[in-house]
Amino acid sequence: MNLYVHVPFCRGKCAYCAFYSESRFDKSLWSRYLSELERRFAAFSCDEPVKTLYIGGGTPTLPPVDCLKSFFALFRSSFPFAPDAEISIECNPETMSREKAELLAGFVNRVSMGAQSFSPVLLEAIGRTSKDPGKIGAAFRMLRSAGIRNIGLDLMYALPGEDMALLKRDLDSALELEPTHLSAYSLTLEEGTALAERKSLQVPSDDLSAEMWEFIGSYTAEILPRYEISNYAKGDYECRHNQAVWHGERYFGFGPAACSFDGVRRWTEPASLNGWLAGVPAEEDLIPRETRLAEIFMMGLRTVRGWRIPEFKEVTGNSLRCLERKIARLEENGLLLREGDVIRATRNGLLFWNVIAEELL
Ligand code: SF4
């Protein structure tokens, strides 16, 4: 069983961010959030131990220590966990303290730290609320000395004003901290965000952004090889939760804006804490069976390993027959490669994964 829990509180709102969160922490809202989680956890029939739990947000490390204590206790009393369960939490460096790091170490075994950049100028340019890169290293040290070994970093690239030299500097600062995992996403100007509204914003061209993607892959290859379009890690440290999601496994999401997939149906909770608390129903994504299969297939193609054909059958109960013609076209165009019983994206296929997705859907 794979679980996701969305913590919908942040300290402010970053100008580029399209994730749902309330822009301040409120203790009474937190209590109502926790009670509602408790109610939903109790109503959920968990037929197998939790293999992966991903606590995302929002800023899950924002609530004070006493709030996080009861949050973690709720998980412990609600679910059986597999002995080797991966328990991840997203962390904002500015919310970290020694006490919190120790509390985290008692429950999670994987931390994903949102750095975005080590350059105050670039952080300012994207309207990031956490603007002090010095806090990233400090948070790393607190988590390490509390005993957490598996700490990843999230970076963004193709930021306004960024060039290859600034990107290299960010990668050097990131690698210096010896993270076990790196996520590097290019900036996308999401509709409705404050950054997308800025008229005079100068972002790197698509060509420069592609060059940056290539550079990240080659620069980190020895230490943290790419295993998904935007993710890098040594084998044992790949994010098992995300691998499960990309490869069509079931996952169940709790909290506002959380998504779930039960193997057939996919649904999303309302992106509003009040709506979710009031029981506004989740929205189901109703699509034909063939489209669902194509969607599962294309998500797995985001990963470097792609799909073993028998694995696809095992997970979905279906063969790839309905997609054969499209797959052949993508092979002819050099975006997919078939080797024995494996189908995976080529290097160009990873770079132009959106073309693969468009062809398959
Ligand atoms: S801290 Fe993260 S979730 Fe919160 S507003 Fe910033 S980017 Fe969005």
Residues whose N, C-alpha, C, O or C-beta is under 5 A from the ligand:
A	BS01	SF4	C10 G12 K13 C14 C17 F19 G57 G58
